[in-house]
Amino acid sequence: MTTEQLYQVYLKHPIVCTDTRKITDSCLFFGLKGDNFNGNQFALQAIESGAAFAIVDQPEYAINEQFILVPDVLESLQNLARLHRKHLKIPVIGITGSNGKTTSKELLNSVLSQKFKTFATEGNLNNHIGVPLSLLSVSIDCEIAIIEMGANHQKEIEFLCSISQPSHGMITNVGKAHLEGFGGLEGVKIGKGELYQYLSDNNGIVFINNDNSTLKNMAQDRKVKNIISYGQNDSNFLSIKLKNTSPFLSVEWKVERGNQYLAHSNLPGTYNFENIAAAICFGAFFKLSPEQINKGISNYKPVNYRSQILKTEKNTIICDYYNANPSSMIVALENLEDTEAKSKILILGDMFELGVESAKEHQFILEKALSTKSDRRILIGEEFFKLHSKNGAEFYKNTADAEKALQKNPIESSTVLLKGSRGMKLEILLNSL
């Protein structure tokens, strides 16, 4: 079956599913393969659970007309999404970056949805499977789509752009994330810069933080012409300044020397200033009223362990452990230092995917942690434990050991930073905090 023929089937059954546990009536099931599973083997179960058709790439599983045989299920999914994108005559905003992608996406969606029917990537569906699934979830009546794109190696953003075909885009920042796959910081710049290259080649519009010299240089290197800038200087399309940081950020902003407005957020940490600025800039560009923009900013409340403030019976927890890399660790520690609290505790978990840089980067973060004013410093994970001879901190090989230590020596009446890579499962500690 050709992509065009499959698209006609999709138009009649526009719900796509890859997990038999989430089958809905009359959906399309794509039998994707992984290292430890073969989705073809679940195709019959998908049909029996209510799927209209199952897309498979092994002939022995195509047992009747409800099974659509294709050369490769993943490529068919990607090509179907690519074709659907061509039929969407709407702005598609591509977002990538080392840190802040999801927060920026959610803030932007909160703002733009005050005026438009929007779609935004759900969760972290931002890879070679997630981006196609996201695009195929964009309905024909959608007015603006926001697609998050993640990467851990070069050429990945380029590929995702070929599917999502963004008309507008932004890179939140470039930092020390996925160093192993990218081959160092310069490799990260090249990889993330593929979004700029796509927009430059296709007459797209780049939104850029003009206070970030790295991003400016990356745009110049790729000869980006259509730029909408935001930053603290009045010469930008959007000029914005930080007004207040405690307990949450407030900003003053204006567009092209116009009237000044004040926006209040539910986000802690000065590192979120750039995320707020970007969302306001997009809102102003798409001609939302100041009231709509400010409402969108104030309505957004962080969830899913990203800049999330959790108040327990004993402590205030800064939950920021969805992911971690050296860049995000530094700003989290700086934010803790700026936070007003009688007692401050930092709990840090290992950072993953740093390759040969791992030992050096963990050493660097340890030194930063030791210089951060804190009543107690708890470092968890194999990499941090290698440095346990250092004074001024507690070291534990894993989260389970740290939990036992917290039960014996509990933390109370404190503001606690909980930060680490997702694989450290730091949420286990919440029961003890």
N, C-alpha and C positions, 0 to 999 in steps of 0.2 A: 504494500500500500504506500502511495506517495504521501509526502507531507501535506500537499493540498487536499488529498482525499481524507487524510486523518483529521485535517482541520475542519472539514465539513461535519465529521462525526463529533468533534469537540464542540462545535457550535450548538449541537443538539444536546450535548451532555457536558456542560462547561465546568463540572467539578472534577478535579484531578486528584487522585489518591495514590500513594505508594506504600501504604501500610494497611494490611488487612484488619487491623484493630480499629481503624478509623473509616471504614467503608460506609458511604452513604448511598441511599437509593439512586440508581441511575447514573452513578459516577463512572469515570474512566480509571481503571487501575493500570498502572505502569509497573511491570515486574522487573524492577531494577536489581542489579547484582552488586554485591559487595565482597569484601575479603572473606567474610564468614557466612554469607547467605546468598541464595539465588531466588530472586523474586518470581521467576517463572514457576517455581514449585508451589507458589501460593496463589497462582492465577485462578485455579478452579475454586478455591475457597473464597476468593474475592467475588466471583460470579455468583456463587451460592449465597453470599452475604448481601447481594443486591446490586453489585456493579453491573452496568450495562454492557461494557466491553472490558476485556483485559488485553493489554498490549504485551506481547512476548517476543523473544528472539530465538527460541528453540522450537523447531517444528513439532517435536513430540508433545508439546503442551498446547498446541493449537488444535484442539479436538473438535471444535465446531465453529459456526459463524460468529459466535460471540468472542472469539479469540482472534486478535489481529496480529499477524506475523510480520515483523519488521526485521531489518538486518541487525540493528542494535537498539535496545530499548532506551538507553541513556541519550544517544544521539537523536533519536526520534523525539524524545521529550524536549531536548534543547532546540531542535529545528522547529518543532511545533510552537514553542515559546517565541522563537525568533520571528516566525510568520505572524503570530498573533500581535506582536509588537508593531509590525508594519501596518496592521489594521487599526491601531490605536492612534488616532490623530490628535494627540494630547501632549502636553509637556511631560517628559519623564525625567525626573531629577535623580542623578546618580550620586551616591555618597560613599566615599571611602576614607581611609586614614588609619593611623596607628592606634589612636585613642579617641573615644568620644563619638564613634559612628552611630551607635544605637541611640544615645542620648540626643544627638543632633537630629537624627531621623524622627524620633518621637516628638521632640519639641517642634520641629518643622511641621509635622503632621498636625499637631495640636493647633498651630497657628493657621495653616492653610485651610484646615477643615472648618474654620469659622466662616468661610465664604464659599468654598468649593467642596464638591464630592471628591474625596481623596482616597487613595490607597497607599498604604505603607507596608513595607516588608514586615512580616510577623516574626517575632522572636529573632533568631539568628540565622534565618534562611538566606544566607548571603554568599553561598559558594556555587560550584558548577551544577549542583542539583537544586539548591535553594532559590537561586535567581530565576531559573525557568519556572519553578513552581510558583514563585511570587508573581511573575508576569502573567501566568495563566490564571491567576486569581483576580486579575484586574478586569472588571466588568466593562462592557462597551459604553455604559453611561458614566463611567468615571471621568473626572475632569483633570485631575493631576495625579500622577503616580510617583511615589518616592521609593527608590530601589537602593537598598544597602548592598555594598559589594565588599566582601572580605577577601584577603589573599595572604598566602604564606610563601609565595614564590613569584618570580618574575613571569610575565606573560599571562598571568591569571586574570588581572584586571582587564587587560586587552581583550581576552576571550569573553569575559562577562559583559564588556561593553558591546561586543559584536552581537550578543543576544539581546541585551536591554536597550541598546541604541539610545543612550541618554541625550536629551536636547539641552539640558542644564546640568551642572554638577559642581561639587565641591570636595576638596580634600581637607579634612578637619585639621590634620597635622601629620608630621612625619617624625617617628620616634623609634626607639629600640625595641621593636616588636618583631617576632618571627625571624630573628637574626639568622637562625640556622638555615631556614629555607631561602631567604633572600641573599645570603652571603655577606652580611654586614650592613651597616647603616646606609652606605652608598647604594647598595642593592635595593634597600627599602625605598629610597628616593626614586630610583628607576621604576620599580614596580608600581608604586602609588601614582607616579607621574604618567602612567599609561592612560589614566582618565583624562588628564589635561591633553594628552596627545590625541585621543579620540575626539574630544570636543573641538580641538583646534582644527583637525582634519575635516570635521563635518559641520563647521560653522556654528558650533554650539556656544553656549554662554557659560563662562566660569565665574563662580562666586569665590572671592578670595579674601582672606584676612590680610589686609595691607600692612599690619604690624608684624607679620611673620616673614622675615627675610628669606627663609628657606623656600616657602611656597612661592614667593614673588620670583625668586631665581628660577625655580622649576617651571613656572609659567613662561618666563622670558626665554628659557632654553628651548621651549617647544613652540615659541612664536604664537602664543595665544593672543588673539586680537580682541575678542569680545569678553571684557572683564567688568564685573560689577564688584566694587570693593567696599569693604567695611573695616572700620578701625577707629582709633581714638582721634585721628586728625580730621578736621572739618573739611578737608579736600575730598574725602571719600563720599561715595553715594550715600552710605549710612555712617554717620559719626556717632559713636557710643562710648559712654564712660561708666565706670563702676561707681555706684552711689553708696551702696551699703553691702556688707558681707555677713552680718550676724543677725539672726541665725541663718538666714537665706539671702541670696543675692538680689539686689535691686540695681537697675541700670537707668541712666538717662540717655535718651537717643533722639536723633533728628535726622531728617532726610534732606540732603542738599541744601543746607543752611535754612531749613524751614523751621517750623515751631518745634519746641522741645517737649518730650513726653517722658513719663516715668513708668517703668514696668517693674512689677514685683514677681519674683519666682519662688518656687518651692525647692530650689536647688542649693545645696551647700557647696562651698569650695570655690575659690577663685578660678580654678581650672575650668569651671563651667561657664565662665564669662564668655569665652569664645563660642560656645555652643548656643548660648542665648543670642549673641550678636548675629550669628549666621541665620538663625530662625527669624529674627526681626528683619534682617536684610531681605530674605526671600519674601517675607510677607509684604514689605514695602514695594518690592519689585513687581509683585503680582497685584499691586494696587488694593490691598486690604486697608481698611480705615485704621487709624491709630487705636481706636477702641477695640477693634477685632484683634489686632496684633497683641495688645496688652492682655486681652482676655485669654488668648491662646497660650501666652507665656505663663500666666498665673494659674491656668487650669491644669497644667502638666505637673504630675507628681511622680517622682522616680520610683520604679519598682524593679524587681528581678535582680537585687543585689548590686545595683549601679547607683552610687551616690544616694543610697537610701538610708534615711534616718529612722532607726527603730528604738523606741523607748520601752525597755523592759521594767519589771518591778525593781530591779537593782541598778541598772545602768542605762546610759544612752549610747547606742551602737551606731557607728558610721559603717554601714554595710556596703563594701565596695570590693567584693570578692568574686564578681562574675569572671574577671580576668585580670591579669597583671603582667606588666613588663617594666623595665627600668624607668622609662619615661613616666608612666602613670604612677609608679611607686613614689618617685620624687615629689610629684605634685600633691599626692595624698599625704605624704609626711609634712610637706610645707603647709598644707591646709590644717593639719592637726595642730601644728605649732601656732598657727594664727587663730585657732578656735579658743574662745573664752570658756574655761572650765576649771574647777578647783582641782580636779585630778584627771590626768590624761594617761591612757594606757595604749600602747601600740602592739598589735598582734599581726605579724607578717608571715605569709607562707611563701614557699618556693615559687619562682618564676620559671615557666616551661619554655621550650623551643628557643633556647638561646645558643645552642650549639657550643662551639669552642669558646665562646665569650662568656659562658655561664658562670664559671668560677670567678672571673674578674668582676662581672656585673653584680653577683651576690655579695662579693666583698665590698663593692662600692655602696650598695644599698645598706649593708650592715654599718659602714662608717657613717652614712647619713642618719641612720636610725639612732646610733649612739650619740650623735650630736644634736638630735631632736629632743627638746625638753619633754620628758615623760617620766611618770612615776614607776613605770614598769615596762620592760621591753621583752616580748615573747616572740621568738623566731622558730618557725616550724618547717621541717622538710629536710631531705637528704643533703641538699646543697648548703643550706644555712648551717646544718649540724656539723659540716666539715670545718666550720669556723668557730666551734664551741669553746675554744680556748680563750676567746676574747672575754674580757670582763665587762660588766654593765648590762648583760642580757641573759635571758634564760633560753636554752636551746633544746628542742625536742625533735626526734627523728620523724615523727608523724603526728597527725592531728589527734589520734587516739591517745597518745602519750600526753599531749598538751591538755586534752580534756581531763585526764586523771589529775594532772597538776593543778588545774583550775578548781577542781572539786576539793582538793586538799587545802589550797590556798586561794580562796575565792576573791573575785573583784567586785567591789560595791561602790556605789555613789561616784562613778567615774564616767568619763567620755572615752569610749574605746574605738580605735580604728582597727577594723578587721579587713585586711587586704592581702590577696594572694591569687594565684592562678586557680581556675575553676577546678582543676583536677585535685587540688588540695582538700576540697570539701570542707571548707572552714565553717560552713553552716552548722556542722556538728557541734561546734562550740557554743551555739546560741543557748542551748539548754543550761549551760553553766554560767551564762552571763546575764 
